[in-house]
Amino acid sequence: MNAAVQPSAVSLVVRDAEERDVPGITAIYAHHVRTGLATFEVVPPEADEMARRRTSILAAELPYFVAEDASGILGYAYAAPYRTRVGYRYTVEDSIYVDPAAVGRGVGRALLERLIDACAACGCRQMVAVIGDTGNLASIGLHEACGFTRVGTLPSVGFKFGRWVDSVLMQRGLADGDRSLPGAGGARF
């Protein structure tokens, strides 16, 4: 691993993603599309599509973060509405992607912890993770470490790289979760 991309507690910064981050975000996602099962997309989207997706998340007033150090963008994370029907308006789904050179260095955890806090602050009450592949132990372990519980597996719902792929469903409450009714403001999507 290149020492220049190894984040430390001092040098790693998690901040709001900006338009200037789209090329780095696009490159990280393209790697995961081409090589992994974390996403079931099979053709990496171009930068203009990734910018459109980012704009859509921000228009829903949901968080979109990047983690960076002096070497550049190490990963990104965002929350999207879990489903579009109004009854799901307090539930979000997280997405986290880390540059392969920065895996295992705390980037994913820093991003997920910030995302959890931001979603709770904007009135969300539940966060769902839909993890591609039961063999994605790094993502499953990250979510468990951040308070998620495995709530199910959807067998063979994806097909990529010539094989059927499961999705692991994990969930955690945010703020009061389901222990109280949502406030008047709540999530705005």
Backbone bond lengths (Angstrom), bond angles and torsions (degrees), N, CA, C in turn:
res aa  C-N    CA-C-N  psi(-1)  N-CA   C-N-CA  omega(-1)  CA-C   N-CA-C  phi
1 M - - - 1.449 - - 1.521 109.15 -
2 N 1.283 116.02 140.53 1.452 122.47 178.88 1.528 109.28 -72.15
3 A 1.311 116.87 122.79 1.459 120.78 -177.41 1.521 112.11 -61.18
4 A 1.315 117.82 -24.91 1.462 121.01 -178.15 1.528 112.50 -67.63
5 V 1.339 118.32 -21.81 1.456 119.49 -179.01 1.524 112.85 -103.45
6 Q 1.305 117.81 6.36 1.450 120.33 178.44 1.522 109.33 -83.47
7 P 1.355 117.14 105.17 1.451 118.51 -178.69 1.518 111.33 -71.48
8 S 1.283 115.64 148.70 1.459 120.98 172.14 1.515 107.00 -117.50
9 A 1.317 116.39 167.36 1.453 120.39 179.80 1.519 111.19 -58.07
10 V 1.330 116.76 -28.91 1.453 120.69 -178.34 1.526 111.64 -80.55
11 S 1.331 118.33 -41.83 1.455 120.48 -171.92 1.530 114.43 -90.60
12 L 1.299 120.11 -19.00 1.453 122.27 -178.67 1.521 110.38 -75.58
13 V 1.327 115.35 127.86 1.457 121.67 178.26 1.524 108.10 -123.43
14 V 1.319 116.44 130.77 1.455 121.67 172.25 1.521 106.42 -108.76
15 R 1.340 114.97 123.67 1.470 119.79 -176.48 1.517 109.34 -142.35
16 D 1.334 114.84 169.92 1.458 120.10 175.62 1.517 109.44 -60.92
17 A 1.323 116.26 136.08 1.462 120.67 176.19 1.523 109.09 -70.00
18 E 1.307 114.77 142.54 1.462 121.62 179.50 1.522 108.80 -121.87
19 E 1.317 116.06 166.49 1.463 121.35 179.56 1.526 111.10 -54.55
20 R 1.314 117.37 -37.56 1.471 121.30 -178.60 1.532 113.03 -65.26
21 D 1.328 117.12 -14.65 1.466 121.92 -179.78 1.525 113.32 -86.05
22 V 1.328 117.32 -11.14 1.463 121.04 -174.07 1.531 112.73 -56.59
23 P 1.332 121.11 -42.79 1.467 117.89 178.03 1.533 113.69 -59.81
24 G 1.325 117.74 -41.27 1.463 120.66 177.47 1.517 112.51 -66.70
25 I 1.323 116.67 -41.19 1.461 122.05 176.97 1.530 109.34 -61.81
26 T 1.317 116.07 -44.99 1.468 121.42 -178.98 1.524 110.49 -60.95
27 A 1.317 117.39 -43.07 1.471 121.11 -178.79 1.527 111.10 -65.53
28 I 1.324 117.49 -42.75 1.468 120.68 179.25 1.519 110.12 -63.66
29 Y 1.327 116.88 -46.84 1.459 119.76 -178.82 1.528 111.39 -64.82
30 A 1.325 116.94 -40.42 1.473 120.47 179.57 1.527 110.70 -57.92
31 H 1.322 116.55 -40.58 1.468 119.63 177.50 1.530 110.58 -59.06
32 H 1.335 116.82 -46.76 1.464 120.54 -177.95 1.528 111.84 -67.64
33 V 1.324 117.25 -35.30 1.469 120.12 177.02 1.523 109.76 -64.27
34 R 1.326 116.73 -45.78 1.466 121.38 -175.64 1.524 113.82 -72.81
35 T 1.332 117.76 -30.01 1.464 119.37 -169.18 1.519 115.98 -119.58
36 G 1.316 118.78 -12.56 1.458 118.73 -170.91 1.513 114.41 -131.18
37 L 1.325 114.01 179.10 1.453 122.30 -179.08 1.529 112.71 -112.10
38 A 1.323 117.21 10.07 1.460 120.26 178.10 1.523 110.48 -66.80
39 T 1.323 116.63 -26.99 1.458 122.00 174.47 1.521 107.91 -125.98
40 F 1.311 115.63 147.97 1.457 119.39 178.17 1.519 111.51 -96.05
41 E 1.325 118.06 6.66 1.461 119.94 171.16 1.519 107.46 -67.70
42 V 1.327 116.70 147.45 1.460 119.94 -178.21 1.525 112.69 -117.08
43 V 1.329 118.09 -15.19 1.462 122.75 176.77 1.518 107.06 -120.53
44 P 1.331 118.59 120.54 1.460 120.20 -179.22 1.535 111.49 -62.42
45 P 1.319 117.35 129.25 1.463 120.49 177.60 1.532 111.03 -67.89
46 E 1.308 115.30 151.58 1.463 121.36 175.71 1.529 109.57 -75.21
47 A 1.320 116.04 167.38 1.464 121.88 -177.93 1.527 112.25 -59.07
48 D 1.337 118.40 -37.51 1.465 119.40 -179.24 1.526 111.59 -64.85
49 E 1.333 117.86 -34.88 1.461 121.11 176.42 1.529 110.68 -70.74
50 M 1.318 117.21 -39.91 1.468 119.96 177.62 1.527 110.63 -65.05
51 A 1.319 117.19 -36.70 1.467 121.13 176.38 1.524 110.01 -65.24
52 R 1.335 117.54 -41.55 1.456 121.04 178.29 1.521 110.66 -62.45
53 R 1.317 117.59 -42.31 1.464 121.44 179.00 1.529 110.60 -62.71
54 R 1.319 116.60 -43.56 1.467 120.72 178.15 1.525 110.50 -60.61
55 T 1.323 116.79 -45.38 1.465 121.71 179.36 1.524 110.78 -60.15
56 S 1.312 117.40 -38.88 1.459 121.82 179.23 1.529 111.38 -63.71
57 I 1.311 116.86 -41.97 1.476 121.20 177.84 1.529 109.86 -63.10
58 L 1.313 116.64 -46.79 1.458 120.78 -179.32 1.527 111.32 -65.34
59 A 1.336 117.87 -35.64 1.464 121.28 177.98 1.524 111.28 -63.80
60 A 1.324 116.64 -28.58 1.469 121.11 176.33 1.533 111.39 -82.08
61 E 1.327 115.98 3.99 1.472 123.14 -179.70 1.522 111.78 59.64
62 L 1.336 114.47 40.93 1.454 121.36 176.50 1.526 109.20 -113.38
63 P 1.331 116.68 157.74 1.463 120.26 -174.97 1.523 113.88 -78.67
64 Y 1.334 113.57 147.46 1.466 122.53 176.13 1.523 105.06 -143.03
65 F 1.326 117.58 115.14 1.459 122.57 -173.36 1.517 112.18 -120.54
66 V 1.326 114.85 155.87 1.459 121.52 167.42 1.518 107.70 -122.92
67 A 1.323 115.39 152.28 1.463 122.13 170.68 1.514 105.80 -111.12
68 E 1.314 116.09 134.89 1.453 119.69 -178.52 1.518 110.38 -144.24
69 D 1.314 114.45 160.14 1.454 121.99 166.97 1.523 105.92 -135.51
70 A 1.300 117.10 -166.02 1.470 120.39 -176.45 1.527 112.55 -61.42
71 S 1.330 117.67 -22.35 1.471 120.41 -178.96 1.521 112.71 -82.35
72 G 1.331 117.71 -16.64 1.460 120.48 179.87 1.513 112.68 130.52
73 I 1.330 115.66 -159.31 1.460 122.43 -177.64 1.531 109.36 -73.55
74 L 1.324 116.40 126.95 1.470 122.63 -179.50 1.520 112.22 -104.60
75 G 1.318 116.42 -17.64 1.449 120.25 -179.42 1.505 110.12 178.47
76 Y 1.332 114.78 171.56 1.457 119.44 177.08 1.518 109.22 -149.75
77 A 1.323 114.80 159.43 1.458 121.33 -179.88 1.519 108.95 -152.18
78 Y 1.317 114.60 149.66 1.460 119.41 176.34 1.523 108.73 -153.00
79 A 1.318 114.71 164.57 1.456 121.45 174.16 1.520 107.20 -117.34
80 A 1.312 115.44 137.19 1.462 122.03 177.61 1.521 108.38 -123.26
81 P 1.320 117.36 156.52 1.467 117.84 174.21 1.531 109.68 -55.56
82 Y 1.315 116.50 136.17 1.464 120.94 -179.21 1.523 110.66 -64.61
83 R 1.297 117.37 -45.84 1.459 124.37 175.75 1.527 106.77 -144.17
84 T 1.339 116.47 161.79 1.463 119.54 -174.84 1.526 114.25 -86.84
85 R 1.300 118.87 -17.82 1.470 119.11 -179.33 1.526 110.28 -68.78
86 V 1.327 115.26 146.22 1.461 121.92 -171.02 1.529 112.87 -58.94
87 G 1.311 118.07 -30.63 1.463 120.51 -179.64 1.523 113.54 -64.12
88 Y 1.324 117.41 -18.58 1.467 122.04 179.21 1.527 112.67 -95.28
89 R 1.324 118.89 9.03 1.468 121.78 -169.23 1.524 115.08 -62.74
90 Y 1.307 118.95 -14.53 1.463 120.68 178.49 1.526 112.60 -102.13
91 T 1.319 116.85 8.76 1.462 121.85 -178.27 1.519 109.87 -118.30
92 V 1.330 115.34 133.28 1.464 121.26 178.15 1.527 109.37 -123.29
93 E 1.317 114.04 160.07 1.464 121.88 174.99 1.519 107.43 -115.50
94 D 1.313 116.08 132.17 1.468 119.77 -179.53 1.522 111.12 -92.55
95 S 1.326 114.63 152.19 1.466 122.62 172.22 1.517 107.58 -136.66
96 I 1.324 116.46 133.05 1.465 122.34 -178.78 1.517 108.32 -138.49
97 Y 1.313 116.02 129.88 1.465 121.32 176.93 1.517 108.37 -134.61
98 V 1.328 116.15 132.98 1.463 122.52 -176.72 1.527 109.06 -120.50
99 D 1.319 115.73 139.32 1.456 121.02 175.10 1.529 108.19 -56.12
100 P 1.333 117.99 134.73 1.471 119.17 -176.69 1.526 113.41 -58.28
101 A 1.328 118.24 -28.31 1.464 120.68 179.19 1.528 112.29 -74.23
102 A 1.336 117.61 -12.79 1.468 121.02 -177.86 1.528 112.70 -110.62
103 V 1.315 118.21 3.54 1.468 121.65 -179.77 1.532 109.97 -62.67
104 G 1.327 115.16 139.19 1.457 120.63 177.52 1.521 114.15 84.72
105 R 1.323 117.06 9.72 1.469 120.95 -176.98 1.521 113.33 -113.70
106 G 1.327 117.74 13.60 1.463 120.52 176.26 1.515 114.84 89.71
107 V 1.313 117.86 3.10 1.461 121.07 -178.92 1.526 110.36 -65.61
108 G 1.326 117.18 -48.92 1.461 121.08 -179.71 1.515 112.06 -59.61
109 R 1.316 116.24 -42.45 1.472 119.50 179.97 1.523 111.69 -66.05
110 A 1.330 117.27 -42.51 1.468 120.27 177.90 1.525 110.50 -60.58
111 L 1.319 116.81 -42.22 1.461 120.65 179.09 1.526 111.45 -66.45
112 L 1.338 117.48 -47.17 1.456 120.27 -177.48 1.527 111.41 -65.02
113 E 1.320 118.27 -42.12 1.465 120.09 178.57 1.524 111.34 -61.00
114 R 1.324 117.19 -42.28 1.469 120.84 178.20 1.523 110.26 -65.39
115 L 1.327 117.18 -40.02 1.458 121.53 -179.88 1.527 111.12 -64.56
116 I 1.312 116.72 -43.62 1.468 121.06 178.24 1.526 110.29 -58.51
117 D 1.325 116.93 -48.76 1.465 121.17 -179.68 1.524 111.72 -61.05
118 A 1.329 116.72 -43.80 1.468 120.85 -177.98 1.523 111.40 -66.69
119 C 1.322 117.24 -39.36 1.462 120.26 179.78 1.524 111.30 -69.08
120 A 1.312 117.10 -38.79 1.461 120.11 175.72 1.527 109.98 -62.82
121 A 1.335 116.73 -41.26 1.464 121.11 -178.95 1.528 112.50 -65.85
122 C 1.323 118.38 -27.80 1.467 119.31 -179.05 1.531 112.43 -92.63
123 G 1.328 117.47 8.52 1.458 120.74 173.10 1.507 115.49 99.23
124 C 1.318 118.54 3.87 1.464 120.21 177.59 1.526 108.81 -72.78
125 R 1.326 116.42 149.30 1.460 120.67 -176.65 1.519 114.36 -117.95
126 Q 1.334 118.11 -18.29 1.458 121.29 178.65 1.523 108.57 -139.62
127 M 1.325 115.81 144.51 1.457 121.16 173.35 1.519 107.74 -125.05
128 V 1.320 115.36 132.52 1.455 122.99 -179.37 1.518 108.31 -115.30
129 A 1.312 115.57 138.89 1.461 121.81 172.41 1.523 107.43 -114.37
130 V 1.314 115.98 127.57 1.461 121.65 175.17 1.526 105.11 -112.16
131 I 1.329 115.31 99.55 1.461 122.12 -171.08 1.517 109.93 -97.78
132 G 1.314 115.09 122.39 1.455 120.22 178.04 1.520 110.56 -71.88
133 D 1.327 116.68 123.33 1.459 125.51 171.98 1.533 112.69 84.66
134 T 1.297 115.77 122.96 1.467 121.20 176.06 1.530 111.15 -64.57
135 G 1.312 117.17 -17.61 1.465 121.08 177.41 1.511 113.80 -85.21
136 N 1.328 117.88 0.89 1.464 121.01 -179.82 1.532 108.94 -82.70
137 L 1.329 114.62 68.39 1.467 120.69 -174.07 1.517 112.98 -65.42
138 A 1.326 117.69 -29.28 1.468 120.02 179.11 1.531 110.25 -64.46
139 S 1.313 117.64 -46.65 1.461 120.37 -179.79 1.526 111.33 -69.33
140 I 1.311 116.84 -41.42 1.468 120.04 177.70 1.527 109.73 -60.99
141 G 1.324 117.24 -45.09 1.470 121.17 179.34 1.517 112.56 -64.80
142 L 1.327 116.75 -40.33 1.467 120.69 177.14 1.522 110.13 -59.75
143 H 1.312 116.76 -48.30 1.460 119.68 -178.86 1.531 111.67 -64.74
144 E 1.319 117.37 -40.46 1.467 119.63 175.82 1.526 110.91 -60.19
145 A 1.329 117.30 -43.41 1.464 121.72 -179.52 1.526 111.74 -63.34
146 C 1.325 116.53 -23.92 1.468 120.95 179.85 1.530 112.21 -101.54
147 G 1.332 116.86 20.42 1.457 120.57 170.98 1.513 116.85 91.82
148 F 1.318 118.45 8.71 1.460 120.75 178.18 1.531 109.67 -82.91
149 T 1.318 115.41 150.41 1.450 123.43 175.59 1.523 108.27 -115.70
150 R 1.295 115.25 137.94 1.469 119.69 176.00 1.518 108.00 -72.82
151 V 1.324 116.24 121.90 1.460 120.49 -176.49 1.522 112.88 -111.71
152 G 1.317 117.24 -6.20 1.454 117.89 177.32 1.511 113.47 168.31
153 T 1.308 114.59 171.15 1.456 122.76 175.30 1.518 107.85 -133.13
154 L 1.316 115.47 133.91 1.458 121.17 173.77 1.523 106.41 -102.53
155 P 1.331 117.08 102.89 1.466 119.51 -176.03 1.523 112.35 -69.80
156 S 1.309 115.58 136.84 1.461 123.73 169.28 1.524 114.46 53.20
157 V 1.337 117.89 40.73 1.472 120.56 179.60 1.524 112.64 -88.53
158 G 1.324 117.41 -14.78 1.453 121.09 177.79 1.515 110.60 -120.21
159 F 1.319 115.31 157.12 1.461 120.52 175.94 1.521 107.17 -134.66
160 K 1.330 115.60 115.10 1.463 120.73 -177.46 1.521 108.23 -151.99
161 F 1.305 115.87 146.44 1.468 122.37 -179.93 1.531 111.75 56.22
162 G 1.325 115.87 34.23 1.457 120.49 174.88 1.509 115.65 76.54
163 R 1.335 116.92 16.69 1.469 118.62 179.30 1.516 111.15 -146.48
164 W 1.323 115.12 159.44 1.460 121.57 175.13 1.522 109.29 -77.14
165 V 1.326 115.52 142.99 1.460 121.19 -175.69 1.528 109.39 -131.42
166 D 1.330 115.37 136.06 1.471 121.86 177.22 1.524 110.48 -82.85
167 S 1.332 115.21 163.59 1.461 122.19 167.11 1.523 107.90 -120.24
168 V 1.312 115.99 135.12 1.460 122.62 176.48 1.526 107.51 -99.27
169 L 1.310 116.64 129.42 1.461 121.70 178.46 1.524 108.97 -102.44
170 M 1.332 114.98 128.43 1.461 121.15 176.62 1.522 107.68 -131.22
171 Q 1.333 116.01 155.17 1.465 119.94 -175.46 1.518 109.92 -150.52
172 R 1.328 114.18 149.93 1.466 120.35 171.27 1.513 108.96 -147.69
173 G 1.326 114.38 148.82 1.453 119.83 175.22 1.524 110.07 -76.90
174 L 1.316 115.37 153.58 1.464 122.60 175.95 1.523 107.76 -120.16
175 A 1.319 116.60 141.99 1.469 121.64 -178.56 1.530 108.40 52.25
176 D 1.343 118.25 -122.65 1.460 121.44 179.24 1.520 113.21 -79.81
177 G 1.319 117.34 -5.33 1.457 119.53 -178.38 1.514 110.78 54.22
178 D 1.321 116.42 -128.22 1.462 120.76 -179.75 1.528 112.37 -98.52
179 R 1.325 117.59 14.14 1.470 121.08 -178.83 1.521 112.78 -79.47
180 S 1.331 117.17 -11.03 1.457 120.52 176.35 1.526 108.60 -151.57
181 L 1.317 114.99 163.64 1.462 119.47 177.72 1.528 109.40 -73.92
182 P 1.327 117.08 150.53 1.461 119.06 178.34 1.527 111.68 -64.96
183 G 1.324 115.78 152.76 1.455 121.51 178.48 1.517 111.66 -72.73
184 A 1.309 115.21 175.20 1.461 121.02 -177.51 1.526 111.91 -62.54
185 G 1.341 118.23 -38.51 1.462 120.76 -177.95 1.505 111.70 -75.95
186 G 1.307 116.21 -61.45 1.452 122.33 177.06 1.519 114.68 55.10
187 A 1.288 115.53 -169.35 1.460 121.71 178.37 1.527 108.57 -69.37
188 R 1.311 116.41 146.40 1.470 120.02 -173.86 1.515 112.48 -110.93
189 F 1.259 119.46 38.12 1.468 119.42 177.84 1.513 110.04 -125.04
